[in-house]
Amino acid sequence: MDAVVEWVDARERLPRDRDGWPVAAAISGRYPAEPGEVSGQEFWLVRPMYFTTRHVADDGTEYHDCFVDSDGVVRLPYGRPCAESVTHWAALPVLPGMTVHSVLGEKARDALQNALA
């Protein structure tokens, strides 16, 4: 099974029409410095996240037009103040052989069996 990925520059467009949808986010930042190092190593990596137009963090901070990972870490689009910013995003592919991103309950078992058959 193949999937085509279209990366979108986060400086040009955000997935506002897909509030709460899962996306792949290309994140740029710097790892913390190891003992004896002046600074940590730079990185650019892909993480699954979701985009939301409004998010209230555990500490009460309110964010707008942001990306949130499964641990609740908020990352902002590139160009806004953030230690680890999202440079690009892409819609995640749908489940194998389906047109949706998630299936729940008994339907999940049936869908998985059909995909593995």
Secondary structure, 3 states (H helix, E strand, C coil): CCCCCCCEECCCCCCHHHCCCEEEEEEEEECCCCCCCCCCCEEEEEEEEEEEEEEECCCCCEEEEEEECCCCCEECECCCCCCCEEEEEEECCCCCCCCCCCCCCHHHHHHHHHHHC
